Amino acid sequence: MLLYLHIPFCDSKCAYCAFHSYVDKFPLRAAYMQALPRQLEFELERFGATPQSIQTLFIGGGTPSTVESALYAPLFERLRPFLHPDAEITSEANPNSATPAWIEGMRDLGVNRLSFGVQSFDADKLRLLHRAHNSSQAITALRHARAAGFEHLSLDLIYGVQGDSAALLLRDLDQALELEIDHLSAYALTIEAHTAFADRPERAQEKLRLTRKLFHAIESAGLKQYEISNFGRYRSRHNMGYWEHRNYIGLGSGAVGFLNDRRFYPTQNIEHYIADPRSHETEWITPDALHSEKLFLGLRSVVGVDQKLLSSDERARAELLVREGKLTCNAQRYYNPDYLLSDELALFIGA
């Protein structure tokens, strides 16, 4: 079982960010962290959690590093009996708020993997994206994490941004590799509604040639692509759980949980969440929608698609793609060798 914890606090709002987060609710941090265990009790029962059954925990946001590590302690204390002894416990962090004290405090709680929202080491690009940190802060934060004993470190880079060039992207990659990371996430800038970039669509300018050049350079450095946006010598077990379509608890305001054929949405109103953290909406997922999700997720990752999932017509179309070299087939599963074509292939098979 997977557990996702959402921290909806940010010290600034990035121009491209559509995630649920607040920049003006810091006084509610303590009350919010106290509400989380109340929802957790409800979710552990709903999901039938047993001792040591939670194999991964991912703390995302928002910005988890804007909440001091001590405020996480009561939640970790309640979680501890349910965490597998070898659980992967990841927290996201921003370079400007991940102080040495926060990094060491999270390590002491049991976090064993950190993922830093760096996005770029280029000063002009960071300003364009409205990031709150600079290159020096990013480098320092990752070095502090390594010195604190974190074996698994990841960082995010954004590409497909106005002004990107091969030289800029490769400089970003070279600097990332110097920091001894074992995982890298590379995301294309997308323009979302209700963001600062919503009326600036020209900010997103992905060029397929540059994307392929970046992906090739990442893999050549030994970080192998295992899904459409993630590369690593180490594969995040939490990430893989999503691609494998496994159940996951969604904890916190703005989180999402998934159990078999239902999704659960805790309220996005943080005051309402604090008052009643068990309040949520439920979405029932149709068999057809579940089928499509498994097809899309499998072709976007190394998970692949089991032949048994497909109808006879879908299998015929998949076999056509195998003959054309667009898919491979091994041990009764179809695999996609080019994730940049994953959505098109899934749409073709599921037509």
PLY file of the C-alpha trace (Angstrom):
ply
format ascii 1.0
element vertex 351
property float x
property float y
property float z
element edge 350
property int vertex1
property int vertex2
end_header
0.00 0.00 0.00
1.10 3.55 -0.78
0.50 6.71 1.23
0.59 10.23 -0.18
0.64 13.19 2.23
-0.19 16.65 0.87
1.27 19.78 2.47
-0.65 22.75 0.99
1.69 25.53 2.12
4.09 27.45 -0.13
6.23 30.51 0.51
5.54 31.67 -3.06
3.42 30.57 -6.01
5.30 29.52 -9.14
3.91 30.95 -12.35
3.12 27.53 -13.81
1.79 25.82 -10.68
-1.79 24.52 -10.63
-1.37 22.35 -7.53
-3.49 23.01 -4.46
-1.43 25.31 -2.25
-1.63 28.49 -0.18
0.90 31.27 0.30
-1.12 33.09 2.99
-2.14 30.36 5.47
1.08 29.83 7.45
-0.63 30.47 10.83
-2.68 27.30 10.20
0.31 24.97 9.89
0.20 23.59 13.43
-3.57 23.04 13.36
-3.30 21.39 9.95
-0.61 18.98 11.09
-2.73 18.12 14.14
-5.71 17.34 11.90
-3.81 14.87 9.72
-3.74 11.99 12.25
-7.53 12.24 12.56
-7.95 11.60 8.85
-5.24 8.95 9.00
-7.22 6.87 11.51
-10.21 6.96 9.17
-8.14 6.01 6.10
-6.27 3.16 7.81
-9.59 1.55 8.59
-11.09 2.22 5.16
-8.07 0.73 3.39
-7.79 -2.21 5.79
-4.22 -1.31 6.72
-2.35 -3.87 8.81
0.96 -3.55 10.68
3.86 -2.84 8.28
1.52 -2.73 5.25
2.50 0.77 4.07
5.46 0.28 1.76
5.97 3.85 0.58
5.19 7.30 1.93
5.52 10.39 -0.26
5.21 13.88 1.23
4.39 16.38 -1.51
2.77 19.73 -1.94
2.85 22.57 -1.91
6.17 22.72 -0.15
6.77 20.22 2.67
9.93 22.06 3.74
7.85 25.10 4.79
6.58 23.02 7.75
9.15 22.52 10.49
10.13 18.91 11.00
8.92 18.83 14.62
5.33 19.31 13.44
5.55 16.04 11.49
6.52 14.03 14.58
3.01 13.14 15.91
1.94 11.90 12.49
5.06 9.78 12.10
4.54 8.36 15.58
1.04 7.20 14.63
2.22 5.87 11.28
5.21 3.97 12.56
3.45 0.62 13.32
2.04 0.60 9.79
5.27 1.44 7.96
7.15 -1.49 6.48
10.68 -1.76 7.97
12.09 -1.15 4.48
9.58 1.58 3.56
10.65 4.20 1.04
9.86 7.55 2.71
10.24 10.55 0.40
9.72 14.23 1.00
9.73 16.99 -1.54
11.63 20.15 -0.61
12.41 23.56 -2.02
16.02 24.76 -1.86
15.19 28.07 -0.14
13.28 26.46 2.76
15.14 23.15 3.20
17.49 24.32 5.93
20.10 21.99 7.44
17.92 21.76 10.57
14.86 20.75 8.52
16.86 18.20 6.50
18.32 16.62 9.63
14.98 16.71 11.43
13.23 14.86 8.59
16.07 12.31 8.47
15.64 11.69 12.19
11.92 11.03 11.67
12.75 8.31 9.13
12.63 10.12 5.78
15.20 8.35 3.59
14.75 10.13 0.26
14.53 13.81 -0.67
13.29 15.29 -3.93
14.23 18.92 -4.56
12.21 21.26 -6.75
15.15 22.86 -8.52
13.68 23.28 -12.05
16.81 25.03 -13.36
20.18 26.40 -12.30
19.89 29.29 -14.78
19.14 32.63 -13.09
17.06 34.05 -15.95
14.98 30.89 -16.26
14.35 30.76 -12.51
13.11 34.36 -12.60
10.85 33.63 -15.57
9.33 30.67 -13.70
8.88 32.81 -10.55
10.98 30.41 -8.47
11.88 31.65 -4.98
15.41 30.20 -4.86
18.64 30.75 -6.75
21.21 28.33 -8.11
23.51 28.67 -5.11
20.69 27.76 -2.69
19.87 24.67 -4.73
23.45 23.46 -4.76
23.86 24.13 -1.03
20.62 22.33 -0.10
21.53 19.20 -2.00
25.02 19.16 -0.50
23.52 19.51 2.98
21.24 16.55 2.25
24.16 14.42 1.11
26.18 15.42 4.19
23.20 14.53 6.40
23.39 10.97 5.14
20.65 10.79 2.52
21.51 8.01 0.10
18.70 8.72 -2.35
18.45 12.25 -3.75
16.36 13.48 -6.65
15.74 16.82 -8.28
13.29 18.23 -10.82
14.18 20.05 -14.02
11.71 21.82 -16.32
12.18 21.95 -20.08
10.10 23.28 -22.96
10.34 26.82 -21.60
10.58 29.95 -23.71
14.29 30.67 -24.19
15.44 27.09 -23.69
18.39 25.97 -25.79
20.38 22.77 -25.97
23.28 24.51 -24.23
21.08 25.72 -21.33
19.42 22.33 -20.80
22.73 20.48 -20.88
24.30 22.96 -18.44
21.41 22.32 -16.06
21.91 18.58 -16.42
25.68 18.80 -15.89
25.17 20.80 -12.69
22.54 18.31 -11.46
24.88 15.38 -12.06
27.68 17.06 -10.10
25.42 16.89 -7.03
25.53 13.08 -6.94
21.82 12.54 -7.43
20.56 9.05 -8.25
17.20 10.18 -9.68
15.99 13.02 -11.89
12.52 14.14 -12.94
12.24 16.13 -16.17
8.92 17.82 -16.86
7.76 19.77 -19.89
6.26 23.13 -18.99
2.51 23.01 -19.48
0.19 25.98 -19.26
-2.67 25.39 -16.82
-5.80 27.42 -16.22
-5.82 29.69 -13.16
-2.04 30.10 -13.09
0.07 33.19 -13.72
1.04 31.73 -17.09
-2.56 31.10 -18.16
-2.51 34.24 -20.31
1.09 33.72 -21.43
0.92 30.56 -23.56
4.12 31.55 -25.37
6.05 30.67 -22.19
5.69 26.99 -23.09
7.74 26.21 -26.19
8.65 22.54 -26.23
10.76 21.46 -29.20
10.82 17.72 -29.73
14.42 17.86 -30.96
15.57 19.46 -27.70
13.49 17.07 -25.60
15.04 14.05 -27.26
18.51 15.54 -26.90
17.93 16.13 -23.17
16.51 12.64 -22.61
19.42 11.06 -24.47
21.94 13.02 -22.37
20.23 11.98 -19.12
20.30 8.32 -20.09
23.89 8.57 -21.30
24.79 9.76 -17.80
23.47 6.50 -16.38
20.02 7.66 -15.23
17.73 5.28 -17.13
14.23 6.38 -18.06
11.57 4.28 -16.34
8.53 6.41 -17.10
7.69 9.41 -19.18
9.21 12.01 -16.81
11.48 10.04 -14.47
15.03 8.75 -14.79
17.30 7.09 -12.29
19.86 4.60 -11.14
17.29 4.24 -8.39
13.61 3.84 -9.31
11.20 5.47 -6.89
9.03 2.66 -5.53
6.26 5.17 -4.83
6.29 6.39 -8.43
6.23 2.81 -9.67
3.22 2.08 -7.47
1.22 4.74 -9.33
2.18 3.33 -12.73
1.28 -0.17 -11.53
-2.18 1.18 -10.63
-1.86 0.21 -6.97
-4.12 1.52 -4.19
-2.95 4.59 -2.29
-4.16 6.62 0.66
-4.43 10.35 0.00
-3.88 12.28 3.23
-4.44 16.00 3.60
-6.37 18.88 2.08
-6.16 18.60 -1.70
-4.83 15.03 -1.72
-6.39 12.19 -3.73
-6.79 8.58 -2.63
-7.50 5.53 -4.76
-9.04 2.20 -3.72
-9.96 -0.36 -6.38
-12.73 1.49 -8.22
-13.06 4.68 -6.18
-11.19 7.94 -5.74
-11.45 9.98 -2.56
-11.01 13.74 -2.48
-10.54 15.43 0.91
-11.76 19.03 0.88
-9.46 21.65 -0.62
-10.66 24.26 1.84
-8.01 24.11 4.52
-10.21 25.60 7.26
-12.92 23.04 6.52
-10.29 20.30 6.50
-8.98 21.29 9.93
-12.55 21.31 11.30
-13.42 17.89 9.81
-10.47 16.09 8.18
-12.60 13.03 7.39
-14.91 14.98 5.08
-14.41 14.01 1.45
-16.06 13.40 -1.90
-16.08 9.99 -3.59
-15.77 9.34 -7.33
-16.78 5.93 -8.63
-14.66 4.88 -11.59
-16.27 2.89 -14.37
-14.66 -0.33 -15.67
-14.00 1.38 -19.01
-12.23 4.28 -17.31
-10.10 1.90 -15.22
-9.21 -0.01 -18.36
-8.09 3.19 -20.11
-6.04 4.28 -17.09
-4.16 0.98 -16.99
-3.48 1.23 -20.73
-2.17 4.80 -20.57
-0.12 4.27 -17.41
1.43 1.05 -18.70
2.53 2.59 -21.99
4.00 5.64 -20.23
6.30 3.46 -18.13
8.36 0.30 -17.88
5.29 -1.42 -16.42
3.88 -2.17 -19.86
0.46 -3.65 -20.59
-0.60 -7.24 -19.93
-2.06 -8.87 -23.04
-4.91 -10.17 -20.89
-6.04 -6.60 -20.26
-6.81 -6.07 -23.95
-9.84 -7.07 -25.97
-9.29 -9.05 -29.14
-9.59 -5.89 -31.25
-7.17 -3.99 -28.99
-4.71 -6.86 -29.10
-4.87 -6.88 -32.89
-4.00 -3.19 -32.97
-1.20 -3.75 -30.46
0.21 -6.54 -32.64
0.15 -4.17 -35.61
2.26 -1.72 -33.58
4.66 -4.55 -32.72
5.09 -5.36 -36.41
5.73 -1.67 -37.14
8.35 -1.49 -34.37
6.33 0.92 -32.24
5.88 -1.63 -29.40
7.78 -4.64 -28.19
6.27 -7.77 -26.67
7.88 -9.94 -24.02
6.40 -12.49 -21.60
2.83 -11.65 -22.60
3.26 -7.91 -22.03
3.50 -5.01 -24.46
6.16 -2.38 -23.83
6.61 1.08 -25.32
10.22 1.98 -26.22
9.40 5.68 -26.86
7.43 7.32 -24.04
7.06 10.53 -26.03
4.61 8.61 -28.22
2.80 6.92 -25.34
-0.50 8.80 -25.51
-0.81 8.37 -29.26
-0.15 4.64 -28.97
-2.67 4.24 -26.16
-5.31 6.12 -28.12
-4.67 3.97 -31.19
-4.95 0.69 -29.24
-8.03 1.79 -27.33
-9.80 3.30 -30.35
0 1
1 2
2 3
3 4
4 5
5 6
6 7
7 8
8 9
9 10
10 11
11 12
12 13
13 14
14 15
15 16
16 17
17 18
18 19
19 20
20 21
21 22
22 23
23 24
24 25
25 26
26 27
27 28
28 29
29 30
30 31
31 32
32 33
33 34
34 35
35 36
36 37
37 38
38 39
39 40
40 41
41 42
42 43
43 44
44 45
45 46
46 47
47 48
48 49
49 50
50 51
51 52
52 53
53 54
54 55
55 56
56 57
57 58
58 59
59 60
60 61
61 62
62 63
63 64
64 65
65 66
66 67
67 68
68 69
69 70
70 71
71 72
72 73
73 74
74 75
75 76
76 77
77 78
78 79
79 80
80 81
81 82
82 83
83 84
84 85
85 86
86 87
87 88
88 89
89 90
90 91
91 92
92 93
93 94
94 95
95 96
96 97
97 98
98 99
99 100
100 101
101 102
102 103
103 104
104 105
105 106
106 107
107 108
108 109
109 110
110 111
111 112
112 113
113 114
114 115
115 116
116 117
117 118
118 119
119 120
120 121
121 122
122 123
123 124
124 125
125 126
126 127
127 128
128 129
129 130
130 131
131 132
132 133
133 134
134 135
135 136
136 137
137 138
138 139
139 140
140 141
141 142
142 143
143 144
144 145
145 146
146 147
147 148
148 149
149 150
150 151
151 152
152 153
153 154
154 155
155 156
156 157
157 158
158 159
159 160
160 161
161 162
162 163
163 164
164 165
165 166
166 167
167 168
168 169
169 170
170 171
171 172
172 173
173 174
174 175
175 176
176 177
177 178
178 179
179 180
180 181
181 182
182 183
183 184
184 185
185 186
186 187
187 188
188 189
189 190
190 191
191 192
192 193
193 194
194 195
195 196
196 197
197 198
198 199
199 200
200 201
201 202
202 203
203 204
204 205
205 206
206 207
207 208
208 209
209 210
210 211
211 212
212 213
213 214
214 215
215 216
216 217
217 218
218 219
219 220
220 221
221 222
222 223
223 224
224 225
225 226
226 227
227 228
228 229
229 230
230 231
231 232
232 233
233 234
234 235
235 236
236 237
237 238
238 239
239 240
240 241
241 242
242 243
243 244
244 245
245 246
246 247
247 248
248 249
249 250
250 251
251 252
252 253
253 254
254 255
255 256
256 257
257 258
258 259
259 260
260 261
261 262
262 263
263 264
264 265
265 266
266 267
267 268
268 269
269 270
270 271
271 272
272 273
273 274
274 275
275 276
276 277
277 278
278 279
279 280
280 281
281 282
282 283
283 284
284 285
285 286
286 287
287 288
288 289
289 290
290 291
291 292
292 293
293 294
294 295
295 296
296 297
297 298
298 299
299 300
300 301
301 302
302 303
303 304
304 305
305 306
306 307
307 308
308 309
309 310
310 311
311 312
312 313
313 314
314 315
315 316
316 317
317 318
318 319
319 320
320 321
321 322
322 323
323 324
324 325
325 326
326 327
327 328
328 329
329 330
330 331
331 332
332 333
333 334
334 335
335 336
336 337
337 338
338 339
339 340
340 341
341 342
342 343
343 344
344 345
345 346
346 347
347 348
348 349
349 350
